[in-house]
Amino acid sequence: MVNNKVHIVAGWLRNIANRPNAINTPISPTDIVNIRDGISEIIYTYKNEHSLICEHIAKEKECLFVNQMAGYVQFTTINPFVLGQMLECLDLLSADIQKKSIVSCDMWGYIHPNIIKVSQKLYADGHYANAAEDAFIEINDRVKKLYKKLNPTSAKIPDGDAAMTTVFSPNSPMIKVCDISTDTGMNEQKGLMFMLQGAMSALRNPKAHSNITISKDDAMRRIMYASMLMYKIDDAIAYSQIQE
């Protein structure tokens, strides 16, 4: 869904453009503040995903209004040339956001239901780091529950990469992804364990790494990877004939 602020600011500017003698009509200080604040919010929201358009919008913002004098009275009008460019940029941004939103909606059809349950709303609300983090937390929680089911007398349940190693170890797996009596099967078992270990170590908690920014696209890539791992766990559970 296109961010409502883009529509609101574009609407304000079009209302100004449609006024009679808009070039010479003074603009109220309240309208100027609202428009500038709205543009700043748009730039802040979309600067990472739509950097080029936002750079143009930021430049145009600085010269959108013109201070004029009539006798001893100072007033502010719109710069008609910049107004046209600003509206064009906002329309392009709106279309680009809409396009990415449609693509994102289509992608969710390929995502594992368990991941959709914990990540889709966070992602839609713009909480990209949380959406990515919760996808891998869901994997961790699922594997820990499987461990507890298969080893109910255990006093301690392993967590994170330790849980992945314990449950999917090719040497003594609690859950097999395939026949590990062959080299191919052993490699597949190892591969799943290593992928799960790596996900827990590198991707489970992106917010803990202060120098890492999770963009919308990066979050979706992580969610898709978590989904693939979750489907691989499905396959292993089915092969091992385990009831969750």
Short mmCIF file of the C-alpha atoms (twelve columns), coordinates in Angstrom:
data_MODEL
# 
_entry.id   MODEL 
# 
loop_
_atom_site.group_PDB 
_atom_site.id 
_atom_site.type_symbol 
_atom_site.label_atom_id 
_atom_site.label_alt_id 
_atom_site.label_comp_id 
_atom_site.label_asym_id 
_atom_site.label_seq_id 
_atom_site.Cartn_x 
_atom_site.Cartn_y 
_atom_site.Cartn_z 
_atom_site.pdbx_PDB_model_num 
ATOM 1   C CA . MET A 1   0.000  0.000   0.000   1 
ATOM 2   C CA . VAL A 2   1.330  3.429   -0.905  1 
ATOM 3   C CA . ASN A 3   2.264  5.514   2.104   1 
ATOM 4   C CA . ASN A 4   -0.561 7.951   2.806   1 
ATOM 5   C CA . LYS A 5   1.844  10.831  3.460   1 
ATOM 6   C CA . VAL A 6   2.934  10.864  -0.203  1 
ATOM 7   C CA . HIS A 7   -0.698 11.319  -1.280  1 
ATOM 8   C CA . ILE A 8   -1.338 13.965  1.376   1 
ATOM 9   C CA . VAL A 9   1.647  16.132  0.433   1 
ATOM 10  C CA . ALA A 10  0.946  15.758  -3.287  1 
ATOM 11  C CA . GLY A 11  -2.654 16.780  -2.591  1 
ATOM 12  C CA . TRP A 12  -1.570 19.906  -0.719  1 
ATOM 13  C CA . LEU A 13  0.710  20.924  -3.576  1 
ATOM 14  C CA . ARG A 14  -1.958 20.295  -6.224  1 
ATOM 15  C CA . ASN A 15  -4.418 22.416  -4.259  1 
ATOM 16  C CA . ILE A 16  -1.898 25.273  -4.341  1 
ATOM 17  C CA . ALA A 17  -1.272 24.753  -8.068  1 
ATOM 18  C CA . ASN A 18  -5.018 24.880  -8.803  1 
ATOM 19  C CA . ARG A 19  -5.583 28.231  -7.089  1 
ATOM 20  C CA . PRO A 20  -6.314 31.214  -9.333  1 
ATOM 21  C CA . ASN A 21  -3.096 33.120  -10.007 1 
ATOM 22  C CA . ALA A 22  -1.214 30.498  -7.971  1 
ATOM 23  C CA . ILE A 23  2.197  31.949  -8.837  1 
ATOM 24  C CA . ASN A 24  1.474  35.218  -7.028  1 
ATOM 25  C CA . THR A 25  -0.844 33.944  -4.290  1 
ATOM 26  C CA . PRO A 26  0.735  34.080  -0.794  1 
ATOM 27  C CA . ILE A 27  0.979  30.772  1.046   1 
ATOM 28  C CA . SER A 28  0.218  30.687  4.750   1 
ATOM 29  C CA . PRO A 29  3.006  29.872  7.225   1 
ATOM 30  C CA . THR A 30  0.966  26.885  8.451   1 
ATOM 31  C CA . ASP A 31  0.767  25.407  4.948   1 
ATOM 32  C CA . ILE A 32  4.492  25.946  4.440   1 
ATOM 33  C CA . VAL A 33  5.358  24.170  7.702   1 
ATOM 34  C CA . ASN A 34  2.986  21.268  6.955   1 
ATOM 35  C CA . ILE A 35  4.368  20.794  3.452   1 
ATOM 36  C CA . ARG A 36  8.002  20.976  4.542   1 
ATOM 37  C CA . ASP A 37  7.428  18.595  7.455   1 
ATOM 38  C CA . GLY A 38  5.529  16.201  5.198   1 
ATOM 39  C CA . ILE A 39  8.312  16.198  2.618   1 
ATOM 40  C CA . SER A 40  10.900 15.605  5.357   1 
ATOM 41  C CA . GLU A 41  8.895  12.621  6.610   1 
ATOM 42  C CA . ILE A 42  8.708  11.175  3.088   1 
ATOM 43  C CA . ILE A 43  12.469 11.540  2.623   1 
ATOM 44  C CA . TYR A 44  13.183 9.916   5.996   1 
ATOM 45  C CA . THR A 45  10.822 7.009   5.307   1 
ATOM 46  C CA . TYR A 46  12.002 6.159   1.797   1 
ATOM 47  C CA . LYS A 47  15.606 7.383   1.545   1 
ATOM 48  C CA . ASN A 48  17.067 3.867   1.826   1 
ATOM 49  C CA . GLU A 49  14.799 2.140   -0.691  1 
ATOM 50  C CA . HIS A 50  14.260 5.028   -3.128  1 
ATOM 51  C CA . SER A 51  17.458 7.014   -2.652  1 
ATOM 52  C CA . LEU A 52  17.616 8.670   -6.085  1 
ATOM 53  C CA . ILE A 53  14.072 10.037  -6.029  1 
ATOM 54  C CA . CYS A 54  14.472 11.156  -2.418  1 
ATOM 55  C CA . GLU A 55  17.671 13.020  -3.298  1 
ATOM 56  C CA . HIS A 56  15.753 14.986  -5.945  1 
ATOM 57  C CA . ILE A 57  12.902 15.652  -3.531  1 
ATOM 58  C CA . ALA A 58  15.345 16.926  -0.892  1 
ATOM 59  C CA . LYS A 59  16.939 19.359  -3.362  1 
ATOM 60  C CA . GLU A 60  13.575 20.623  -4.600  1 
ATOM 61  C CA . LYS A 61  12.322 21.107  -1.059  1 
ATOM 62  C CA . GLU A 62  14.980 23.785  -0.481  1 
ATOM 63  C CA . CYS A 63  13.753 25.970  -3.355  1 
ATOM 64  C CA . LEU A 64  10.051 25.103  -3.426  1 
ATOM 65  C CA . PHE A 65  9.014  28.389  -1.793  1 
ATOM 66  C CA . VAL A 66  10.045 31.927  -2.759  1 
ATOM 67  C CA . ASN A 67  10.080 34.945  -0.421  1 
ATOM 68  C CA . GLN A 68  8.843  38.144  -2.079  1 
ATOM 69  C CA . MET A 69  8.262  41.776  -1.128  1 
ATOM 70  C CA . ALA A 70  5.336  44.017  -2.013  1 
ATOM 71  C CA . GLY A 71  6.163  47.424  -0.638  1 
ATOM 72  C CA . TYR A 72  7.046  46.768  2.987   1 
ATOM 73  C CA . VAL A 73  5.147  43.482  3.150   1 
ATOM 74  C CA . GLN A 74  7.009  40.197  2.831   1 
ATOM 75  C CA . PHE A 75  5.134  37.098  1.721   1 
ATOM 76  C CA . THR A 76  5.906  33.617  0.394   1 
ATOM 77  C CA . THR A 77  4.760  32.081  -2.889  1 
ATOM 78  C CA . ILE A 78  5.348  28.796  -4.660  1 
ATOM 79  C CA . ASN A 79  8.092  28.312  -7.239  1 
ATOM 80  C CA . PRO A 80  6.037  27.010  -10.198 1 
ATOM 81  C CA . PHE A 81  8.955  25.287  -11.928 1 
ATOM 82  C CA . VAL A 82  10.024 23.442  -8.775  1 
ATOM 83  C CA . LEU A 83  6.385  22.669  -7.951  1 
ATOM 84  C CA . GLY A 84  6.041  20.757  -11.224 1 
ATOM 85  C CA . GLN A 85  9.234  18.813  -10.564 1 
ATOM 86  C CA . MET A 86  8.184  18.020  -7.003  1 
ATOM 87  C CA . LEU A 87  4.802  16.679  -8.105  1 
ATOM 88  C CA . GLU A 88  6.475  14.566  -10.779 1 
ATOM 89  C CA . CYS A 89  8.878  13.096  -8.211  1 
ATOM 90  C CA . LEU A 90  6.065  12.360  -5.757  1 
ATOM 91  C CA . ASP A 91  4.068  10.638  -8.501  1 
ATOM 92  C CA . LEU A 92  7.109  8.546   -9.475  1 
ATOM 93  C CA . LEU A 93  7.722  7.646   -5.843  1 
ATOM 94  C CA . SER A 94  4.074  6.693   -5.372  1 
ATOM 95  C CA . ALA A 95  4.136  4.428   -8.433  1 
ATOM 96  C CA . ASP A 96  7.409  2.801   -7.358  1 
ATOM 97  C CA . ILE A 97  6.107  2.125   -3.849  1 
ATOM 98  C CA . GLN A 98  2.926  0.624   -5.290  1 
ATOM 99  C CA . LYS A 99  4.911  -1.599  -7.653  1 
ATOM 100 C CA . LYS A 100 7.136  -2.899  -4.862  1 
ATOM 101 C CA . SER A 101 4.096  -3.457  -2.661  1 
ATOM 102 C CA . ILE A 102 2.456  -5.651  -5.321  1 
ATOM 103 C CA . VAL A 103 5.660  -7.663  -5.782  1 
ATOM 104 C CA . SER A 104 5.955  -8.059  -2.012  1 
ATOM 105 C CA . CYS A 105 2.369  -9.333  -1.751  1 
ATOM 106 C CA . ASP A 106 3.064  -11.903 -4.466  1 
ATOM 107 C CA . MET A 107 6.163  -13.103 -2.595  1 
ATOM 108 C CA . TRP A 108 4.204  -14.005 0.525   1 
ATOM 109 C CA . GLY A 109 2.493  -16.763 -1.435  1 
ATOM 110 C CA . TYR A 110 5.828  -18.618 -1.412  1 
ATOM 111 C CA . ILE A 111 6.606  -18.073 2.272   1 
ATOM 112 C CA . HIS A 112 6.134  -20.847 4.845   1 
ATOM 113 C CA . PRO A 113 2.924  -20.396 6.914   1 
ATOM 114 C CA . ASN A 114 4.868  -20.362 10.198  1 
ATOM 115 C CA . ILE A 115 6.985  -17.469 8.927   1 
ATOM 116 C CA . ILE A 116 3.955  -15.592 7.600   1 
ATOM 117 C CA . LYS A 117 2.388  -15.863 11.043  1 
ATOM 118 C CA . VAL A 118 5.241  -14.067 12.806  1 
ATOM 119 C CA . SER A 119 6.720  -11.795 10.128  1 
ATOM 120 C CA . GLN A 120 4.120  -10.589 7.623   1 
ATOM 121 C CA . LYS A 121 2.432  -7.908  9.732   1 
ATOM 122 C CA . LEU A 122 5.733  -6.598  11.090  1 
ATOM 123 C CA . TYR A 123 7.068  -6.368  7.542   1 
ATOM 124 C CA . ALA A 124 3.929  -4.616  6.271   1 
ATOM 125 C CA . ASP A 125 4.168  -2.102  9.132   1 
ATOM 126 C CA . GLY A 126 7.770  -1.286  8.227   1 
ATOM 127 C CA . HIS A 127 9.443  -3.095  11.147  1 
ATOM 128 C CA . TYR A 128 11.910 -4.846  8.866   1 
ATOM 129 C CA . ALA A 129 14.546 -5.849  11.432  1 
ATOM 130 C CA . ASN A 130 11.877 -7.312  13.716  1 
ATOM 131 C CA . ALA A 131 10.243 -9.166  10.831  1 
ATOM 132 C CA . ALA A 132 13.550 -10.757 9.841   1 
ATOM 133 C CA . GLU A 133 14.527 -11.534 13.426  1 
ATOM 134 C CA . ASP A 134 11.204 -13.154 14.307  1 
ATOM 135 C CA . ALA A 135 11.423 -15.454 11.270  1 
ATOM 136 C CA . PHE A 136 14.599 -17.039 12.640  1 
ATOM 137 C CA . ILE A 137 13.331 -16.998 16.225  1 
ATOM 138 C CA . GLU A 138 10.396 -19.059 14.948  1 
ATOM 139 C CA . ILE A 139 12.824 -21.617 13.496  1 
ATOM 140 C CA . ASN A 140 14.731 -21.734 16.780  1 
ATOM 141 C CA . ASP A 141 11.530 -22.204 18.786  1 
ATOM 142 C CA . ARG A 142 10.337 -24.976 16.490  1 
ATOM 143 C CA . VAL A 143 13.594 -26.929 16.689  1 
ATOM 144 C CA . LYS A 144 13.676 -26.558 20.485  1 
ATOM 145 C CA . LYS A 145 10.136 -27.938 20.702  1 
ATOM 146 C CA . LEU A 146 11.149 -30.862 18.496  1 
ATOM 147 C CA . TYR A 147 14.114 -31.542 20.762  1 
ATOM 148 C CA . LYS A 148 11.843 -31.513 23.817  1 
ATOM 149 C CA . LYS A 149 9.379  -33.867 22.140  1 
ATOM 150 C CA . LEU A 150 12.104 -36.332 21.156  1 
ATOM 151 C CA . ASN A 151 13.974 -36.037 24.450  1 
ATOM 152 C CA . PRO A 152 11.286 -35.285 27.066  1 
ATOM 153 C CA . THR A 153 13.468 -36.206 30.059  1 
ATOM 154 C CA . SER A 154 16.212 -33.729 29.195  1 
ATOM 155 C CA . ALA A 155 16.830 -31.220 31.968  1 
ATOM 156 C CA . LYS A 156 18.226 -28.640 29.567  1 
ATOM 157 C CA . ILE A 157 17.026 -27.668 26.100  1 
ATOM 158 C CA . PRO A 158 19.782 -26.416 23.765  1 
ATOM 159 C CA . ASP A 159 19.306 -23.058 22.077  1 
ATOM 160 C CA . GLY A 160 20.391 -21.449 18.806  1 
ATOM 161 C CA . ASP A 161 23.181 -23.101 16.862  1 
ATOM 162 C CA . ALA A 162 23.601 -25.693 19.664  1 
ATOM 163 C CA . ALA A 163 20.001 -26.791 19.129  1 
ATOM 164 C CA . MET A 164 20.554 -27.094 15.373  1 
ATOM 165 C CA . THR A 165 23.713 -29.157 15.909  1 
ATOM 166 C CA . THR A 166 22.081 -31.479 18.435  1 
ATOM 167 C CA . VAL A 167 18.909 -32.129 16.451  1 
ATOM 168 C CA . PHE A 168 20.381 -32.362 12.941  1 
ATOM 169 C CA . SER A 169 23.936 -33.608 13.563  1 
ATOM 170 C CA . PRO A 170 24.919 -36.022 10.756  1 
ATOM 171 C CA . ASN A 171 26.758 -38.201 13.281  1 
ATOM 172 C CA . SER A 172 23.783 -38.930 15.535  1 
ATOM 173 C CA . PRO A 173 20.759 -37.009 14.214  1 
ATOM 174 C CA . MET A 174 17.581 -36.812 16.210  1 
ATOM 175 C CA . ILE A 175 15.860 -35.896 12.934  1 
ATOM 176 C CA . LYS A 176 17.071 -37.106 9.536   1 
ATOM 177 C CA . VAL A 177 16.393 -35.189 6.359   1 
ATOM 178 C CA . CYS A 178 17.069 -38.264 4.194   1 
ATOM 179 C CA . ASP A 179 18.901 -41.609 4.086   1 
ATOM 180 C CA . ILE A 180 22.320 -40.746 5.521   1 
ATOM 181 C CA . SER A 181 23.863 -44.135 4.757   1 
ATOM 182 C CA . THR A 182 25.080 -42.710 1.429   1 
ATOM 183 C CA . ASP A 183 27.608 -39.944 0.856   1 
ATOM 184 C CA . THR A 184 24.929 -37.855 -0.839  1 
ATOM 185 C CA . GLY A 185 22.559 -38.286 2.087   1 
ATOM 186 C CA . MET A 186 25.276 -37.503 4.619   1 
ATOM 187 C CA . ASN A 187 26.179 -34.331 2.724   1 
ATOM 188 C CA . GLU A 188 22.538 -33.239 2.642   1 
ATOM 189 C CA . GLN A 189 22.213 -33.796 6.389   1 
ATOM 190 C CA . LYS A 190 25.412 -31.823 7.007   1 
ATOM 191 C CA . GLY A 191 24.260 -29.073 4.679   1 
ATOM 192 C CA . LEU A 192 20.975 -28.577 6.514   1 
ATOM 193 C CA . MET A 193 22.722 -28.525 9.883   1 
ATOM 194 C CA . PHE A 194 25.297 -25.987 8.688   1 
ATOM 195 C CA . MET A 195 22.638 -23.748 7.121   1 
ATOM 196 C CA . LEU A 196 20.616 -23.775 10.333  1 
ATOM 197 C CA . GLN A 197 23.707 -23.151 12.463  1 
ATOM 198 C CA . GLY A 198 24.712 -20.225 10.277  1 
ATOM 199 C CA . ALA A 199 21.232 -18.745 10.360  1 
ATOM 200 C CA . MET A 200 21.181 -18.827 14.155  1 
ATOM 201 C CA . SER A 201 24.643 -17.261 14.446  1 
ATOM 202 C CA . ALA A 202 24.450 -14.640 11.707  1 
ATOM 203 C CA . LEU A 203 20.793 -13.792 11.127  1 
ATOM 204 C CA . ARG A 204 18.700 -14.518 14.210  1 
ATOM 205 C CA . ASN A 205 19.294 -11.171 15.933  1 
ATOM 206 C CA . PRO A 206 20.136 -8.399  13.429  1 
ATOM 207 C CA . LYS A 207 19.099 -5.679  15.892  1 
ATOM 208 C CA . ALA A 208 21.976 -6.672  18.188  1 
ATOM 209 C CA . HIS A 209 24.477 -5.469  15.580  1 
ATOM 210 C CA . SER A 210 24.295 -1.678  15.863  1 
ATOM 211 C CA . ASN A 211 26.184 -1.104  12.619  1 
ATOM 212 C CA . ILE A 212 23.738 -3.124  10.516  1 
ATOM 213 C CA . THR A 213 20.681 -1.513  8.923   1 
ATOM 214 C CA . ILE A 214 18.000 -3.880  7.657   1 
ATOM 215 C CA . SER A 215 16.311 -2.484  4.565   1 
ATOM 216 C CA . LYS A 216 12.963 -3.631  3.237   1 
ATOM 217 C CA . ASP A 217 14.595 -5.688  0.479   1 
ATOM 218 C CA . ASP A 218 17.185 -7.208  2.802   1 
ATOM 219 C CA . ALA A 219 14.461 -8.173  5.278   1 
ATOM 220 C CA . MET A 220 12.523 -9.954  2.535   1 
ATOM 221 C CA . ARG A 221 15.636 -11.857 1.445   1 
ATOM 222 C CA . ARG A 222 16.174 -13.013 5.029   1 
ATOM 223 C CA . ILE A 223 12.519 -13.965 5.403   1 
ATOM 224 C CA . MET A 224 12.685 -16.006 2.200   1 
ATOM 225 C CA . TYR A 225 15.792 -17.801 3.471   1 
ATOM 226 C CA . ALA A 226 14.074 -18.543 6.790   1 
ATOM 227 C CA . SER A 227 11.086 -19.863 4.852   1 
ATOM 228 C CA . MET A 228 13.296 -22.200 2.814   1 
ATOM 229 C CA . LEU A 229 14.845 -23.541 6.022   1 
ATOM 230 C CA . MET A 230 11.411 -24.035 7.549   1 
ATOM 231 C CA . TYR A 231 10.309 -26.056 4.513   1 
ATOM 232 C CA . LYS A 232 13.491 -28.155 4.818   1 
ATOM 233 C CA . ILE A 233 12.559 -28.867 8.435   1 
ATOM 234 C CA . ASP A 234 9.122  -29.942 7.165   1 
ATOM 235 C CA . ASP A 235 10.845 -32.386 4.808   1 
ATOM 236 C CA . ALA A 236 13.018 -33.771 7.601   1 
ATOM 237 C CA . ILE A 237 10.041 -34.214 9.918   1 
ATOM 238 C CA . ALA A 238 8.109  -35.992 7.177   1 
ATOM 239 C CA . TYR A 239 11.057 -38.282 6.347   1 
ATOM 240 C CA . SER A 240 11.627 -39.119 10.028  1 
ATOM 241 C CA . GLN A 241 7.867  -39.662 10.512  1 
ATOM 242 C CA . ILE A 242 7.652  -37.361 13.506  1 
ATOM 243 C CA . GLN A 243 4.380  -35.928 14.753  1 
ATOM 244 C CA . GLU A 244 4.736  -32.394 16.084  1 
# 
